[in-house]
Amino acid sequence: MKEINDFLTKLSYETWDTIFSKDDVNKMFNSFLDSYLKIFYSSFPLKRVHITKKIKNKNWITLGILTSFNHACRNSHNIDLINHYKRYRKILSIVIKEATKLNIQIKLKNA
């Protein structure tokens, strides 16, 4: 909540006159977006989240799924690796959904 209030306060202090005084709509939009994002990122800084720490508590996560999360090559600039990752991600999401369903079925059966 503190971050939202900070964001709203910063937005209210921004002088928008210089942005909307431009003649070109594209320049106006780009200027607006730059100012808005500057305020947004200063109020809501990016945080690095480690997926493995979040999913370790879930008993349906297999070692294979955990390893797959750790070895995914999302940030590569190689087109072949990016395409491979996209196909792999689809398969991995199906595996996770099925593992979740199986876990729920086991819990319901044991209840």
Rosetta blueprint (number, residue, H / E / L):
1 M L
2 K H
3 E H
4 I H
5 N H
6 D H
7 F H
8 L H
9 T H
10 K H
11 L H
12 S H
13 Y H
14 E L
15 T L
16 W L
17 D H
18 T H
19 I H
20 F H
21 S L
22 K L
23 D L
24 D L
25 V H
26 N H
27 K H
28 M H
29 F H
30 N H
31 S H
32 F H
33 L H
34 D H
35 S H
36 Y H
37 L H
38 K H
39 I H
40 F H
41 Y H
42 S H
43 S H
44 F L
45 P L
46 L L
47 K L
48 R L
49 V L
50 H L
51 I H
52 T H
53 K H
54 K H
55 I H
56 K L
57 N L
58 K L
59 N L
60 W L
61 I L
62 T L
63 L H
64 G H
65 I H
66 L H
67 T H
68 S H
69 F H
70 N H
71 H H
72 A L
73 C L
74 R L
75 N L
76 S L
77 H L
78 N L
79 I H
80 D H
81 L H
82 I H
83 N H
84 H H
85 Y H
86 K H
87 R H
88 Y H
89 R H
90 K H
91 I H
92 L H
93 S H
94 I H
95 V H
96 I H
97 K H
98 E H
99 A H
100 T H
101 K H
102 L H
103 N H
104 I H
105 Q H
106 I H
107 K H
108 L H
109 K H
110 N H
111 A L
